[in-house]
Amino acid sequence: MSFKYPVIDPIEMGKNIKKIREEKSISVADLQEILGFESPQAIYKWQWGQSLPTLDNLVVLAKVFECPIHDILVINEY
């Protein structure tokens, strides 16, 4: 039996976060304030695919972007 494992693609998800953020006219500074971050570094790291948002932050992003979480995620199966 062959099972394909779902894996989040951080680079494509980062591109998705940036695309949706820009479509909604939300600046990085706006997200930083909403999320309560001291600096925008985490948001840039998400957009560059260097890290992923925590589940809590993903829920906030979906709320702010007014979209379901699966519209933000990019999942590949291997």
HUBEL-V549416 format. One line per field, one symbol per residue. psi: psi as a letter, one per 20 degrees, with the letter a starting at -180 (. if undefined). Layout:
BEGIN
psi->???
END
This chain:
BEGIN
psi->ppppppppohghhghgggggghhjlprhhgggggikqhrjggghhghijhrqqrgghgggggggilrqhihgqopqp.
END
